[in-house]
Amino acid sequence: MARLTRQNNNSNSSRRPAMPRVIISAAVSVDGKISLAGGRGSRSRARMTAKLSSASDMSRVHRLRARCDAILVGLNTVLSDDPMLTVRHARAGRKKSGGDDADAAAAAGNQPVRVILDSMAKIPPASKIITTSPRIRTIVAVSGAAPERRILALRRRGAEVVMMGRKTVDARRLLNHLAKDGIRSVLVEGGGTTNWEFLRRNLVDEIVVAVSPYVLGGGLRGAVSLVEGAGFPSVSGSPRLSLRSARRLGDHVILSYDVGADNSGDGNRNPSRAGARM
Ligand SMILES: NC(=O)c1ccc[n+]([C@@H]2O[C@H](COP(=O)([O-])OP(=O)(O)OC[C@H]3O[C@@H](n4cnc5c(N)ncnc54)[C@H](OP(=O)(O)O)[C@@H]3O)[C@@H](O)[C@H]2O)c1
């Protein structure tokens, strides 16, 4: 399975590596929620992606993961879901990686790199991501404000810790760092705050959402939307999405959009956004 990259890279013979292709992927309810109400970091909302996805949709997501060099999430997603962020229900590279075979795939170096946005290095050492970091490459991106002892504790457990900003993690700087490390595609798997950060900074090439057959509501009680943050000031000021594909998967609908097309309706003017078809 070919890995995804951003097209039109390095055409000016610059030695600086091109920014990775960034794809936001999420399962959303019909009303655009990616979590139940209950407050951020609550474990009662655990594993929302799995709950909103069907079995066949999970295979689709894992096939998409297998085509990316890295999978990135924000800290709250780790606190809520305690995910593994591995390829399990699909083939990772050439190696079969279903269920427990994920470990074999990981040992063979086929798993995407896992990247966590975590300004203060608060990711629990007992989380699945950290306990498996000796076997599956894991990068925790922190800020200069992260306590040294937590950074050392994470490193001792096998995670790479990189400092990517003064008080919070600078997403653009992180992508540049990943590019220098040979990472050419990053699958951003949420949550809403992380999705907003990448969209607000114009770092996203593509959005893939699985609209699941549920309605969750709960905005007043902290249910998280696909995109959180302050929001764009106007419709015309929001990124213009161009529908690439819409397909039915049982009662789910998989929508795939290119990000960054202009508003004139005459196509995608930004060639760097015209990436590989999936
Ligand atoms: N349905 C789905 O497909 C799906 C997928 C993923 C997640 N979810 C759900 O989404 C919810 C979590 O979403 P969320 O919006 O609360 O949080 P999030 O995006 O998972 O994590 C946000 C946190 O990441 C840290 N961070 C560090 N640098 C950042 C930066 N530059 N930009 C953004 N975040 C940065 C911040 O914590 P610090 O300041 O401490 O660093 C921030 O509070 C969970 O309930 C999870 O279940 C659903």
The ligand as a Tripos MOL2 file, in Angstrom:
@<TRIPOS>MOLECULE
LIG
   48    52     1     0     0
SMALL
NO_CHARGES

@<TRIPOS>ATOM
      1 N1        -14.8340   10.6400   17.0510 N.am      1 LIG1
      2 C1        -13.5600   10.7840   16.7230 C.2       1 LIG1
      3 O1        -13.1670   10.4790   15.5880 O.2       1 LIG1
      4 C2        -12.6060   11.3060   17.7360 C.ar      1 LIG1
      5 C3        -11.2300   11.3230   17.4170 C.ar      1 LIG1
      6 C4        -10.3470   11.8610   18.3480 C.ar      1 LIG1
      7 C5        -10.8180   12.3640   19.5420 C.ar      1 LIG1
      8 N2        -12.1410   12.3100   19.8300 N.ar      1 LIG1
      9 C6        -12.6430   12.8710   21.0850 C.3       1 LIG1
     10 O2        -12.2170   14.2250   21.1820 O.3       1 LIG1
     11 C7        -12.1300   14.5630   22.5630 C.3       1 LIG1
     12 C8        -10.8570   15.3470   22.8180 C.3       1 LIG1
     13 O3        -10.8610   16.5230   22.0420 O.3       1 LIG1
     14 P1        -10.3710   17.8980   22.6430 P.3       1 LIG1
     15 O4        -10.7150   18.9560   21.7010 O.co2     1 LIG1
     16 O5        -10.8780   18.0020   24.0380 O.co2     1 LIG1
     17 O6         -8.7920   17.7460   22.8120 O.3       1 LIG1
     18 P2         -7.5650   17.2570   21.8970 P.3       1 LIG1
     19 O7         -7.5460   17.9890   20.6340 O.co2     1 LIG1
     20 O8         -7.5260   15.7730   21.8830 O.co2     1 LIG1
     21 O9         -6.3280   17.7090   22.8210 O.3       1 LIG1
     22 C9         -6.1430   19.0820   23.0090 C.3       1 LIG1
     23 C10        -4.9700   19.2940   23.9290 C.3       1 LIG1
     24 O10        -3.7500   19.0440   23.2490 O.3       1 LIG1
     25 C11        -2.7420   19.8640   23.8310 C.3       1 LIG1
     26 N3         -2.0250   20.6710   22.8540 N.ar      1 LIG1
     27 C12        -0.7210   21.0180   22.9140 C.ar      1 LIG1
     28 N4         -0.3740   21.8030   21.9220 N.ar      1 LIG1
     29 C13        -1.4680   21.9940   21.1860 C.ar      1 LIG1
     30 C14        -1.7020   22.7480   20.0310 C.ar      1 LIG1
     31 N5         -0.7440   23.4310   19.3960 N.pl3     1 LIG1
     32 N6         -2.9540   22.7560   19.5330 N.ar      1 LIG1
     33 C15        -3.9220   22.0490   20.1200 C.ar      1 LIG1
     34 N7         -3.7630   21.3000   21.2330 N.ar      1 LIG1
     35 C16        -2.5270   21.2900   21.7690 C.ar      1 LIG1
     36 C17        -3.4370   20.8290   24.7630 C.3       1 LIG1
     37 O11        -3.2360   20.3580   26.0900 O.3       1 LIG1
     38 P3         -1.9700   20.9710   26.8820 P.3       1 LIG1
     39 O12        -2.1640   22.4520   26.8880 O.co2     1 LIG1
     40 O13        -1.9970   20.3410   28.2150 O.co2     1 LIG1
     41 O14        -0.7850   20.5900   26.0790 O.co2     1 LIG1
     42 C18        -4.8900   20.7150   24.3920 C.3       1 LIG1
     43 O15        -5.7580   20.9690   25.4660 O.3       1 LIG1
     44 C19       -12.1760   13.2540   23.3300 C.3       1 LIG1
     45 O16       -13.4250   13.1630   23.9830 O.3       1 LIG1
     46 C20       -12.0580   12.1760   22.2790 C.3       1 LIG1
     47 O17       -12.8000   11.0190   22.6210 O.3       1 LIG1
     48 C21       -13.0360   11.7890   18.9560 C.ar      1 LIG1
@<TRIPOS>BOND
     1     1     2 1
     2     2     3 2
     3     2     4 1
     4     4     5 ar
     5     4    48 ar
     6     5     6 ar
     7     6     7 ar
     8     7     8 ar
     9     8     9 1
    10     8    48 ar
    11     9    10 1
    12     9    46 1
    13    10    11 1
    14    11    12 1
    15    11    44 1
    16    12    13 1
    17    13    14 1
    18    14    15 2
    19    14    16 1
    20    14    17 1
    21    17    18 1
    22    18    19 2
    23    18    20 1
    24    18    21 1
    25    21    22 1
    26    22    23 1
    27    23    24 1
    28    23    42 1
    29    24    25 1
    30    25    26 1
    31    25    36 1
    32    26    27 ar
    33    26    35 ar
    34    27    28 ar
    35    28    29 ar
    36    29    30 ar
    37    29    35 ar
    38    30    31 1
    39    30    32 ar
    40    32    33 ar
    41    33    34 ar
    42    34    35 ar
    43    36    37 1
    44    36    42 1
    45    37    38 1
    46    38    39 2
    47    38    40 1
    48    38    41 1
    49    42    43 1
    50    44    45 1
    51    44    46 1
    52    46    47 1
@<TRIPOS>SUBSTRUCTURE
     1 LIG1         1 GROUP 0 **** ****
